[in-house]
Amino acid sequence: MAKKAKKQQAGGTPATVALTAAGADFTVHSYDHDPAHPSYGEEAAEAMGVSPDRVFKTLVADVDGSLTVAVVPVSGSLDLKALAAAVGGKRATMADPALAERTTGYVRGGISPLGQRKRLPTVLDDSARSHDTICVSAGRRGMEVELAPATLAALTSATMAPVGRTSSPSGV
């Protein structure tokens, strides 16, 4: 994959800056975001012509009082019990969206697991291992970054665990 973002390139985000600084291989995909679309992740998959199983959404949850990032396929949903277990917690709930935005430095629908204002514990759904590359938000609505799952896991110090459910639609 070619690096298509430069460290201080116009239109760069903290996520693409972090990837560039790490010397990671990645590709940026941009598309026109439709604010009326019901799902940010499904919109990204449709716009890029990529299977929803390869596009991952970044969700922020509260696990026993601590914010935790979960990265799961947009084709499914987050299993909160599995997330809590993956980080040694007892109970997980979705974080308040305003708190997630303040803590990560990104807006809802554009939260990236990379380049967050405050580094949070991260869990990447283990289904990512079945793909050579996956797409995650590049830090703004209408912008995704494609990279190897191992690269994402390394740069976020992510735990890989089965935290996604494929049976229900995402809606996020």
TORGUDREN-866531 format. One record per residue (C-alpha): x, y, z; residue in three letters. Coordinates in pm, whole numbers, padded with zeros to 5 digits, always signed. Example, Ala and Ser with C-alpha at 12.3 -4.5 7.8 and 13.67 -1.06 7.14 Angstrom:
BEGIN
+01230-00450+00780ALA/+01367-00106+00714SER/
END
This chain:
BEGIN
+00000+00000+00000MET/+00119+00348-00073ALA/+00137+00621+00184LYS/-00096+00886+00054LYS/-00084+01130+00342ALA/+00206+01350+00442LYS/+00266+01454+00801LYS/+00147+01812+00758GLN/-00051+01772+00436GLN/-00363+01984+00410ALA/-00658+01770+00508GLY/-00448+01551+00737GLY/-00583+01439+01071THR/-00415+01332+01394PRO/-00472+00972+01277ALA/-00290+01019+00945THR/-00017+01219+01117VAL/+00033+00932+01366ALA/+00045+00676+01085LEU/+00296+00882+00889THR/+00512+00943+01197ALA/+00516+00567+01265ALA/+00622+00494+00907GLY/+00314+00275+00862ALA/+00180+00160+00526ASP/-00172+00294+00477PHE/-00407+00430+00216THR/-00650+00716+00271VAL/-00996+00688+00116HIS/-01217+00997+00100SER/-01582+01020+00001TYR/-01862+01274+00022ASP/-02032+01221+00358HIS/-02412+01233+00352ASP/-02538+01366+00689PRO/-02874+01199+00624ALA/-02724+00847+00601HIS/-02839+00638+00901PRO/-02502+00466+00957SER/-02157+00624+00928TYR/-01984+00288+00887GLY/-02226+00144+00635GLU/-02206+00469+00439GLU/-01826+00434+00429ALA/-01847+00073+00306ALA/-02097+00167+00034GLU/-01901+00475-00077ALA/-01573+00284-00101MET/-01727-00031-00251GLY/-01580-00240+00031VAL/-01746-00526+00219SER/-01889-00406+00554PRO/-01692-00692+00713ASP/-01370-00505+00625ARG/-01485-00163+00747VAL/-01452-00128+01123PHE/-01619+00129+01345LYS/-01458+00280+01651THR/-01680+00282+01958LEU/-01602+00421+02303VAL/-01739+00237+02603ALA/-01721+00280+02978ASP/-01582-00034+03142VAL/-01610-00017+03520ASP/-01561+00361+03512GLY/-01278+00370+03258SER/-01315+00460+02892LEU/-01217+00185+02650THR/-01211+00178+02269VAL/-01368-00111+02077ALA/-01303-00154+01704VAL/-01561-00383+01543VAL/-01696-00449+01192PRO/-01974-00215+01079VAL/-02165-00525+00967SER/-02231-00612+01331GLY/-02247-00465+01677SER/-02039-00448+01992LEU/-02080-00721+02254ASP/-02044-00515+02573LEU/-02003-00821+02799LYS/-01725-00954+02578ALA/-01555-00612+02579LEU/-01564-00596+02958ALA/-01418-00947+02980ALA/-01146-00864+02725ALA/-01010-00587+02947VAL/-01063-00766+03277GLY/-01373-00568+03369GLY/-01715-00664+03497LYS/-01955-00426+03325ARG/-01948-00214+03011ALA/-02188+00048+02879THR/-02160+00282+02584MET/-01981+00603+02681ALA/-02158+00937+02672ASP/-02102+01067+02315PRO/-01990+01411+02437ALA/-01734+01252+02671LEU/-01610+01025+02392ALA/-01565+01328+02165GLU/-01383+01534+02431ARG/-01156+01246+02529THR/-01061+01132+02178THR/-01056+01474+02012GLY/-01280+01346+01731TYR/-01650+01390+01649VAL/-01899+01102+01653ARG/-01890+00927+01318GLY/-01528+01031+01276GLY/-01366+00881+01586ILE/-01048+00704+01486SER/-00867+00449+01700PRO/-00546+00631+01598LEU/-00415+00970+01706GLY/-00659+01018+01990GLN/-00613+01311+02226ARG/-00591+01068+02520LYS/-00470+00715+02449ARG/-00733+00470+02569LEU/-00717+00091+02611PRO/-00821-00056+02277THR/-00975-00389+02179VAL/-00981-00490+01811LEU/-01234-00757+01716ASP/-01044-01070+01625ASP/-01236-01102+01297SER/-00989-00842+01166ALA/-00730-01121+01143ARG/-00919-01274+00851SER/-00847-00971+00628HIS/-00521-00850+00474ASP/-00639-00492+00529THR/-00925-00324+00709ILE/-01061+00030+00700CYS/-01114+00251+01005VAL/-01201+00616+01040SER/-00915+00848+00955ALA/-01049+01104+01200GLY/-01328+01276+01014ARG/-01657+01184+00856ARG/-01600+01094+00492GLY/-01240+00982+00541MET/-01119+00629+00606GLU/-00773+00480+00635VAL/-00694+00131+00507GLU/-00418-00062+00682LEU/-00318-00409+00797ALA/-00492-00523+01118PRO/-00153-00601+01272ALA/-00042-00242+01208THR/-00354-00104+01376LEU/-00310-00340+01671ALA/+00056-00245+01712ALA/+00000+00132+01689LEU/-00289+00128+01938THR/-00145-00143+02165SER/-00474-00321+02107ALA/-00585-00648+02252THR/-00747-00873+01992MET/-01060-01048+02118ALA/-01403-01157+01994PRO/-01596-00841+02090VAL/-01813-00801+01778GLY/-02147-00963+01709ARG/-02243-01027+01349THR/-02612-01102+01403SER/-02747-00750+01441SER/-02703-00435+01230PRO/-02477-00162+01361SER/-02681+00156+01332GLY/-02372+00354+01431VAL/
END
